[in-house]
Amino acid sequence: MKKPNFFLFSALFVLLLFGSFLAEAQQGYYNTMVGIRAGTSLGGSVKRFVTDHSAVELMVFNRWKGWNAALLYERHMDIREFRGMEWYIGGGVHYGIWKEPKAEPPWVYKGTEDYKAYGIDFIVGLEYNFYNTNIYLSLDWKPAYNFVDFTKLWGDEASFTLRYSF
């Protein structure tokens, strides 16, 4: 699959997911958030609360000229001393694809083959809801372990996410 096709497929998937959440949001459910992630990578996020304190999050982001997608389950807990602040912890899976030799991380051998990586993720973070708004700001750290291609722990993924809930 060419890079533009992968991007188009990812964007279409997020739009379909977003559209299904929007239909439910119009029925009175206000527990879905969409946002932009920026940090060691740049991308988007869709988070859906499945219970009062549990959420499922899909992240699609670009890093080292490749694309990654992560699906995570997160458990949210209040910080009672700070209104609007929560911390969360969770885990999930990821899949990434790089289609050109120059797309590899800068500290590894520059090969000539395309590669794909999948593995498990862990996430821990803080999320703040600006008082009386639908705007959220979060900071998270998301280490990952690849099962194939560059099999090791990647502990440098940290990002801010600005979200809007509906």
C-alpha positions as CSV (number, residue, x, y, z in Angstrom):
1,M,0.0,0.0,0.0
2,K,1.5,3.4,-1.0
3,K,1.9,6.1,1.6
4,P,-0.9,8.3,0.2
5,N,-3.3,5.3,0.2
6,F,-2.4,4.5,3.8
7,F,-3.0,8.1,4.8
8,L,-6.3,8.1,2.9
9,F,-7.4,4.8,4.5
10,S,-6.5,6.2,8.0
11,A,-8.3,9.5,7.4
12,L,-11.4,7.6,6.1
13,F,-11.4,5.3,9.1
14,V,-11.1,8.3,11.6
15,L,-13.9,10.1,9.7
16,L,-16.2,7.1,9.9
17,L,-15.4,6.6,13.5
18,F,-16.0,10.3,14.2
19,G,-19.3,10.2,12.2
20,S,-20.6,7.3,14.3
21,F,-19.7,9.1,17.5
22,L,-21.3,12.3,16.2
23,A,-24.6,10.5,15.6
24,E,-24.6,9.3,19.2
25,A,-23.6,12.7,20.5
26,Q,-26.7,14.2,18.9
27,Q,-28.8,11.7,20.9
28,G,-27.5,13.3,24.2
29,Y,-24.3,11.5,24.9
30,Y,-21.5,13.9,25.5
31,N,-18.5,11.6,26.1
32,T,-16.5,11.7,22.9
33,M,-13.4,13.9,22.3
34,V,-11.4,14.7,19.2
35,G,-8.1,16.4,19.3
36,I,-4.6,17.1,18.0
37,R,-1.5,15.6,19.4
38,A,1.9,17.3,19.3
39,G,5.2,16.3,20.9
40,T,7.7,13.7,19.7
41,S,5.1,12.9,17.0
42,L,2.2,14.9,15.4
43,G,-1.2,13.5,14.8
44,G,-4.8,13.2,15.9
45,S,-6.8,11.5,18.6
46,V,-10.4,10.3,19.1
47,K,-11.3,9.3,22.7
48,R,-14.6,7.7,23.6
49,F,-15.7,7.1,27.2
50,V,-17.3,3.6,27.6
51,T,-18.0,4.1,31.3
52,D,-17.7,7.0,33.7
53,H,-14.0,6.3,34.3
54,S,-12.9,4.1,31.3
55,A,-12.1,5.3,27.8
56,V,-11.0,3.9,24.5
57,E,-8.6,6.1,22.5
58,L,-7.5,5.8,18.9
59,M,-4.3,7.8,18.0
60,V,-3.0,8.2,14.4
61,F,0.3,10.0,14.2
62,N,3.3,10.6,12.0
63,R,6.9,10.0,13.1
64,W,10.1,9.5,11.1
65,K,8.2,9.8,7.9
66,G,6.1,6.8,8.8
67,W,2.5,6.4,10.1
68,N,1.5,4.8,13.4
69,A,-1.9,4.0,14.8
70,A,-2.5,3.0,18.5
71,L,-5.6,1.7,20.1
72,L,-5.6,2.2,23.9
73,Y,-7.8,1.4,26.9
74,E,-7.5,4.0,29.6
75,R,-8.7,4.2,33.2
76,H,-9.3,7.8,34.5
77,M,-9.1,8.8,38.1
78,D,-9.9,12.2,39.7
79,I,-7.4,14.3,41.5
80,R,-9.7,15.7,44.2
81,E,-7.5,18.6,45.2
82,F,-7.5,20.1,41.7
83,R,-10.9,20.6,40.1
84,G,-11.0,19.5,36.5
85,M,-7.8,17.5,36.7
86,E,-7.6,13.7,36.2
87,W,-4.8,11.2,35.8
88,Y,-5.1,8.1,33.7
89,I,-3.3,4.9,33.0
90,G,-3.8,2.2,30.4
91,G,-2.5,0.1,27.6
92,G,-3.1,-1.2,24.2
93,V,-1.6,-2.1,20.8
94,H,0.0,-0.2,17.9
95,Y,0.8,-0.7,14.2
96,G,3.2,1.4,12.2
97,I,4.4,1.4,8.6
98,W,7.4,3.0,6.9
99,K,7.7,2.8,3.1
100,E,11.0,4.5,2.3
101,P,14.6,4.0,3.4
102,K,15.0,7.5,4.8
103,A,11.9,7.0,7.0
104,E,13.9,5.1,9.7
105,P,14.8,6.6,13.0
106,P,18.0,8.7,12.6
107,W,20.1,6.4,14.9
108,V,19.6,3.1,13.0
109,Y,21.2,1.7,9.9
110,K,19.6,3.1,6.7
111,G,18.3,0.0,5.0
112,T,16.6,-0.3,1.6
113,E,13.5,-2.3,2.7
114,D,10.1,-1.1,3.8
115,Y,9.1,-2.2,7.2
116,K,6.1,-2.5,9.5
117,A,6.0,-2.7,13.2
118,Y,3.4,-3.8,15.7
119,G,3.4,-4.2,19.4
120,I,2.0,-3.2,22.8
121,D,1.8,0.2,24.4
122,F,1.5,1.6,27.9
123,I,0.2,5.1,28.7
124,V,0.1,7.4,31.7
125,G,-1.0,11.0,31.7
126,L,-2.7,14.0,33.2
127,E,-5.8,15.6,31.6
128,Y,-7.3,19.0,32.5
129,N,-10.8,20.2,31.6
130,F,-10.8,24.0,31.4
131,Y,-13.6,25.2,33.7
132,N,-17.0,25.5,32.2
133,T,-15.8,24.6,28.6
134,N,-15.6,21.5,26.4
135,I,-11.8,22.0,26.0
136,Y,-9.3,19.5,27.5
137,L,-5.6,19.6,27.6
138,S,-3.6,16.4,28.3
139,L,0.1,15.5,28.7
140,D,1.0,11.8,28.4
141,W,3.9,9.5,28.2
142,K,3.4,6.4,25.9
143,P,6.2,3.9,25.9
144,A,5.8,1.0,23.4
145,Y,7.4,-2.3,22.6
146,N,7.7,-3.7,19.1
147,F,7.3,-7.4,18.4
148,V,8.9,-7.1,14.9
149,D,11.3,-4.7,13.2
150,F,13.3,-2.7,15.8
151,T,12.3,-5.0,18.6
152,K,12.9,-3.0,21.7
153,L,11.3,-0.7,24.2
154,W,10.6,2.8,22.8
155,G,10.2,5.1,25.8
156,D,10.5,8.5,24.2
157,E,6.9,9.1,23.0
158,A,5.4,12.0,25.0
159,S,2.8,14.5,23.7
160,F,0.4,17.2,24.6
161,T,-3.1,16.7,23.2
162,L,-5.7,19.5,22.9
163,R,-9.2,18.0,22.7
164,Y,-12.8,19.2,22.2
165,S,-15.6,17.1,23.7
166,F,-19.1,16.7,22.4
